[in-house]
């Protein structure tokens, strides 16, 4: 029973550190660090998320304007896209 399997240590550098000292040694040795590509992937991921939010926001604004003008205002929902409609709205806002 001299060979205790629970106490065997492997020389696998990717194993998780069990103590702070081992973690510090692994950090200093550079074991487990990622390469610089993760920064690029992170920026790309954030850019895609921002783009998706902006597109969804634009869709919500357009749909809201169409519902407001067409359903609530008893007009043609596609009348929102006419410049005359917006000129009339801005004239009302400016008191003309």
LINNOR-V388184 format. One line per field, one symbol per residue. ss: DSSP state (H for helix, E for strand, - for the rest). phi: phi as a letter, one per 40 degrees, with the letter a starting at -180 (. if undefined). burial: I if it has 9 or more other C-alpha atoms within 8 Angstrom, else O. Layout:
BEGIN
ss = ???
phi = ???
burial = ???
END
This chain:
BEGIN
ss = ----HHH------------HHHHHHHHHH-------HHHHHHHHHHHHHHHHHHHHHHHHHHHHHHHHHHHH----HHHHH-HHHHHHHHHHHH--
phi = .cccccbcbcccccccccbccccccccccgcgcccccccccccccccccccccccccccccccccccccccccfbcdcccccccccccccccccgc
burial = OOOOOOOOOOOOOOOOOOOOOIIOOIIOOOIOOOOOOOOOOOOOOOOOOOOOOOOOOOOOOOOOIIIIIIIOOOOOIOIIOOOOIIOOOOIOOOOO
END
